[in-house]
C-alpha cells in the first residue's frame, strides 16, 4: 500500500508542473549528464468518446524523457534517451451495478516503468523497457472512481462488482516496439510499427500511423498503451495543426485481466483505429484530442467502444 501511495503522490506532483517534476527528479538521482528533454501526457476516457463508462473506461499516463540532448532523432545506443513512466487505468464491466455488471472483472491498476529509446540501425526506431504493475484494491483506483461518481451523482459501483474485482497482485510487464519513419515531404510522414508485450498481456501487434499537416514531423512521440495514440513528448518548432491517423491489429494469447476463474473466453484478435488533432497554439502551448475505436476483447461483448484522449501542454 505504501508503494502504491507513493506512486500516486509522485504522479500528482509530476502532473502539476514541469518545475515540480524537475525538482522531484533530483531526489531520485539520474544518469550522468542527463537532463529533462520533455514530458508525455495522455488522458483517455470513454466520457470523451462514446460516453459508455465501461470496459477500458479510463487511463492516464505521464512520462519524463531524460537524455543528453535531442537533435531530431533518437540516439544510436540504448540508455542515452530514457523514459520514466507512471500509468493508471480502470477497466470495468458494462455496468457498475445490476444487469451486465458481471460481464468482466473490475480492474484497477497503477504502474511505474522505465524504458529506453534508440536507433539500432539508422532510421529504425526502437523502444524497450518494463513496467511494475500493481492491480487490485491496493491500487486505489476503485476508491477513486467511487468517490468521483459520488461527487457528481453518477452510478455507484456495487459491492458485488468490488468484491469480484481482480485481487491484489504485482506483475512485471515488458514491451518492445520497432518503427520506421518515412517522411514523404514536409507535410506527410508515414510510420509503420511492430510491437510485442509480455507480462500483464502477451501481445504481438503491427500497425501504421500517418501524420499530415504542418505540425508533428520533427517531434518525438510516445505511444499510449491503451489507445495507441501518439503523444508529442518533445515538440518541434513548427506551429499550426497536425492530423494523425492510425490503425493496428494485435494477437493476444494471454491476459491477467481475464483470469481463468472468470470463465470468460477472450478475443484472440483485437483491432484499434484512431484519429487525432495536434494544435501547436504557441511555442510553449499545445493541445491534442484523439478518438480511438477498440474492438471487442471478450466473446459475447456486444460491440466495440470509442475512447477520447486529451492532452493540454503548458511549458513554463
N, C-alpha and C positions, 0 to 999 in steps of 0.2 A: 504493500500500500504506500509506503514511504517513497518507493521508486516512482510509482505512478503519479503521486502528488508532485514529485519533483519535476517530472515531465510537464505536468500541467502548468506549474508556476513558471518554469523557464520558458515554456511556449507563450504564455501570456505576456511575459516581459519582452520576448523577441518580437512578438506581433506589434507591440506598442510603438517602437521606433527603431530606426537603424542605429541611432546613437546608443540606445539601451542595449541593443544586440551586441554592438562592438564592445561595450563595457563589460557585459557578462562574459563574452567570449574570452577576454583576457584572463578570467578566473579559471578557465579550463586549460589554458596553455594553447600552443599552436605549433605547427611545423615551422621550422626555422625559415625566415624570410617570407612567410605567407602573410597576406593581408586580405581583408574582405573585399571581394570584387563585385558582389551583387547578391540579391535576395530573390528567391522564388516563392510565390504565394499562390494558392488556389483554394477557393471555397466553392464546393459543389453541393447542390441540394435540389431535390425534385420540386420544392416550392417555386423555384425559378424555371422549372421545366414543365412537367405535366400536372404538378400540384398534388400528386398521389400520396405522398407521405408513406412510402412503402419500399420494401426491398433495399436496394443500395441508396438509401434515402438521403444520407448526408456525409460529407467528409471535408476535412481541412488539412492542408499541407503547407508547411513553412520550411524553407531551406536557406542556408547560408552557404555561399560559394566563397572558398578561400584559395588563394594561389599567389604566385609570384608576379602575375600580370596576365592580361588578356589582349591579344593582338588580332582578334577576329576569328581565331581557330583554337581548338583545344591543343594542349602541348603534346609532344611526341611520347612522353613517358608517363606511366601511372604515378599517382600520388603528388603530382605537381599542381593539379587542379582538383580540389576536394569539395564534396558537397556533404553538409551535415543537416540531416532532415528530421523534422518532427511531424508526425501524422496522427490524425484521429479519424475514426469512422464509426458510423452507426448503420447496421443492417437490420431491417425489421420485417416482420410478416406483413401481409397485405393490409391487415387492420390491426390496431393495437389492443382491441378487445372485441369479444363476440365472434361472429362467423368470419372465418378467414384468418383468425389470429394464430392458427396452428399450422399454416402452410409452410413455414420455415422457422428455425430458431432465431430468436433475437440475438444480435451480436453487438457488443460494444468493444472497440479496440483502440489502443493508443500505442504508438511505436516511436522508436528513435533509431536512426540509421546513419551509416557512413558509406559514402560512395565516391568513386574517383572517375574522372572523365579524361580521356586521352585519345590520341590518334596512333594506333599501332602501325598503320600504313597511311601515307599521305592521302587525305580526302576521306578516309574511313574513320568514322567517329565511334568510340566505344565508351559505354558506361557500365561499371561493375561495382557491386557493393552488397551490403547486408543490412537488415533491419531486425531489431529485437522488438517483438510484438507482444503486448500484454492484452489478453482478452478476458471477458467475464465481468462480473460486478466490480472487481478491483479497478477496472479502467475508469470508473466514474461516469461513463457515458450514459448509462440508463438513468442515473440520478440527474444528470444534466438535462437530458431530454424531458424527463418527468417535470422538473422544475420549470423548464421553458414552456411546456404545454400548459402547466397550471397558471403561469403568469399571464398567458394570452388566451386562456379559456379554450384551449384546444383539447382534443380527445385524450383521456388519460390512458396510461399503459396499465393493463390489467395485471393482477397478481399472478395469474396463470402464465402470461407471457414472460414476466420477470422470472418466475420460478423455472421456466423451461429454457432460459437463455443459456448460451454457452458458458460452461463453468470456468472458473479462474484457471488460467494457464499462461505460460510463456512459450513463445515459438521464435526460432531463428529462421529468417527468410532471406534467401539470396536471389539476386537478379543480375542479368547481363543484357544489354541492348547494343546492337550494332546498326549504324545508319550511314547513309551517304547523301550528301547534298549535291544536287545538280542545279547550278544556277544558270538557267536558260538565258536570262537577261536581268537587268536591274529591277524588274518588277515581277519576276516569276522564278520561284525556286521549288523544285520537286525533291522530296526527301523520303525514299523508301527505307524501311527498317525491319529488323527481326529482333525478337526478344524472348528470353527464357526466364522463368521464375521457378524456384524450388522453396519448399518450406510451407508457408501458410496455404499456398495453392501451387500445384505443379502445372505450369502453363507453357506452351510453345505458341508464339504469336508472330504473324507477319502483317505488314500494312504499309501505307503510304500517306504522307501529308503533303499538301500543296500550299505554298504561300504566295499570295497575289497582292500587289499594291506597292505603295511607297515605303511601308514600314515592315521590318522583320527579317530582312535579308542579311543583315550584318550583326544580328543578335545571337546570344547564346541561350538555348532553350532547355527547359526541364520538362519531362513528360509526367503528367498527373497519373497516378497509379490506377484510379478507378475509371476515369473517362478517357484517358489518353490525350486530353487537351494539352497543348504545349504552352508553358508559361515562359515569358521573356525574363530571364534572371539577370542577364547583362544586356542592357539596351543600347543599341547603336544611336548615332546622331540624327538619323532621319526622323522627320515629323510627318503627321498626317495619319492615314488609315492603312491597315494591312488586314487582309482577309485570309483565313486559313481553313482549308477543307481537309478532312482525313477520314480514313476507314481502315479497319483491320479485322482479321479473323484469328481465332485462337482455339487450340485444342487443350482442354482441361481434363487431366487424368485424376486429380485428387484435390480436395479442399477441406481445410479444418472447419470451414463454416457449415459443412454438411456432415456431421459425424454419423457413423453407421447407426447409432441408436435412433436417429431421427427417422430412419426408414425411407428417406427421400431419394429419388433417382435423379441425378443431375444431368443437364445437357452437356455432352462432351464438346460440342462445337458452340462457340459464342462469337457474336459479331458486335462491333461498335462502329457507328458512323457519327461524324461530328462536323460542326462548322463554328467558326468564331470570328470575332472582330477585335482587332487591336487598334486602339486610338492613342497616338502619342500627342497629348494635348500641349505639352510644353517640355523643355529638356528634362525637367525633374518631376513630371506628372504624366501618368498614363492610365488607361482604363482598358479592361478586357471583359467581354461577355461571350460565352460559348454555349452551344446547345448540343447535347450528346444523346444519341439513341443507344441503349443497351438491349441486346436481345435477351430472350428467356434464359434463366440459369437453371431452372428446375422443370422437369417434365410435369405437365399439368398446370404450370404457370400460364394464365390465360393470355398474356401479352407481354411485350417488352415495356420499357419505360424510357422517359426523357428526363435528363438532368440538366439543370442550368448551372453554369460556372461563372464566377465573378472574381475579378482582381482589380483593385484600385491602388495605385502605387504613388507614394509621395517620397521623394528623396530630399532630405534637408538636414 
